[in-house]
Amino acid sequence: STLVLFPLIESFAGPIPYTTAPDLPPVYEWLSAQPDPTPVVEMPLDWKLYKNSIYLYWSTSHFKPIANGHSTLVPPVFTAIRNSMEHFPNNESLKRLRALKFRYVILHRDLYLRARAKRIEQAMNAHPGLVVLHRTENETVFEIVATSERR
């Protein structure tokens, strides 16, 4: 009797649940106004690639290249970026991002637990290779600079 029901189950065309995309954060209005096509890293950067899907969706508002993405293939450069971001911000991670021509790091504080977001932002504020360019309620945009350029 189970075999008789299988074609019925397989052909079921009931409603498919969809996830509603979250609203576009205001930081992307600022980012889209920036004239250069410089690549962007968004934090948190997750090994679970599907968690980076929201960044792909949001990138359609600015069309700048992003390190975060979602695919069935993981390019070696993503692995290199993700590995270097494990201890971000440190000199090695910033050196790698500069070598890959990244200019902006967007910290999404609301995507972390509050205490962790605070620790990460404090570390980023203290690093001489990062300068705050823009801040919204939930995001901070840092520019990656050579330490001699710090303003």
C-alpha positions in Angstrom: 0.0 0.0 0.0 2.9 2.3 0.6 4.1 1.9 -3.1 0.6 2.9 -4.2 0.8 6.2 -2.3 4.4 7.1 -3.5 3.3 8.5 -6.9 0.7 10.6 -5.2 3.2 12.0 -2.7 5.8 12.6 -5.4 3.4 14.6 -7.5 2.1 16.7 -4.6 2.0 20.3 -5.8 1.0 21.9 -2.5 2.3 25.3 -1.3 6.0 25.7 -1.1 7.2 27.6 1.9 9.4 30.6 1.1 11.5 32.7 3.4 10.7 36.4 3.3 13.9 38.5 2.7 14.7 40.9 5.5 14.5 44.6 4.8 17.5 46.2 3.2 19.8 47.7 5.9 20.4 51.5 5.5 24.1 50.9 5.1 23.6 49.8 1.5 22.3 53.2 0.5 25.6 54.7 1.6 27.6 51.8 -0.1 25.7 52.2 -3.4 26.7 55.9 -3.4 30.4 55.1 -3.3 31.8 55.5 -6.8 34.4 52.8 -6.8 33.7 49.1 -7.5 36.0 48.0 -4.6 35.3 44.6 -3.2 33.5 44.4 0.2 33.8 41.8 3.1 30.7 41.5 5.3 30.9 40.2 8.8 29.9 37.7 10.0 31.5 35.7 7.3 30.2 32.2 7.7 31.6 28.8 6.7 28.0 27.7 6.3 27.7 29.3 2.8 23.9 29.4 2.8 24.1 31.8 5.7 25.9 34.2 3.4 22.9 34.2 1.0 21.5 37.3 2.5 24.6 39.3 1.5 24.1 38.2 -2.1 20.5 39.4 -2.0 21.5 42.7 -0.4 24.4 43.2 -2.9 21.8 43.8 -5.7 21.4 47.2 -4.1 25.0 48.3 -4.7 26.5 45.7 -7.2 30.0 45.9 -5.6 32.0 42.7 -5.6 31.6 40.9 -2.2 33.7 38.2 -0.5 30.5 36.6 1.0 28.5 34.4 -1.2 26.6 31.2 -1.7 27.4 28.5 -4.2 27.8 24.7 -4.6 31.5 25.4 -5.4 33.8 27.1 -2.9 36.6 28.9 -4.7 40.0 28.7 -3.1 40.1 32.5 -2.6 37.0 32.2 -0.3 38.8 29.6 1.8 41.8 31.9 2.0 39.7 34.9 3.0 37.6 32.9 5.5 40.8 31.4 7.1 42.4 34.8 7.5 39.2 36.2 9.0 39.3 33.7 11.8 41.4 36.1 13.9 40.2 39.3 12.4 41.3 42.0 12.9 44.9 41.1 12.9 47.8 42.2 10.7 47.8 39.0 8.6 44.1 39.2 7.8 44.3 42.9 6.8 47.4 42.2 4.7 45.5 39.5 2.8 42.5 41.7 2.3 44.6 44.6 1.1 46.5 42.2 -1.3 43.1 41.1 -2.7 42.1 44.8 -3.2 39.3 44.9 -0.6 38.6 48.3 0.7 35.5 48.0 3.0 34.6 45.7 5.8 31.0 45.9 7.0 30.3 44.8 10.5 26.7 43.7 11.0 26.5 44.1 14.8 22.9 42.8 14.9 24.0 39.5 13.4 26.2 38.7 16.4 25.3 38.2 20.1 25.5 41.7 21.6 28.7 41.1 23.8 30.6 39.5 20.9 29.6 42.3 18.5 30.9 44.8 21.1 34.2 42.9 21.5 34.7 42.7 17.7 33.9 46.3 17.1 36.2 47.5 19.9 39.1 45.4 18.3 38.3 46.9 14.9 38.2 50.4 16.3 41.6 49.9 18.0 43.4 48.4 14.9 45.5 51.0 13.1 44.7 49.4 9.7 40.9 50.1 10.0 39.1 53.5 9.9 35.4 54.0 10.6 33.8 55.5 7.5 30.1 55.1 8.1 27.8 54.0 10.9 24.1 53.0 11.1 22.1 51.6 13.9 23.2 48.1 13.2 26.2 48.3 10.9 29.6 49.9 10.9 31.7 50.3 7.7 35.4 50.2 8.1 37.9 51.2 5.5 41.1 49.0 5.2 44.1 51.4 5.1 47.8 51.1 5.3 48.7 51.9 8.9 50.6 55.0 7.8 47.3 56.4 6.3 45.3 56.3 9.5 43.4 59.5 10.0 
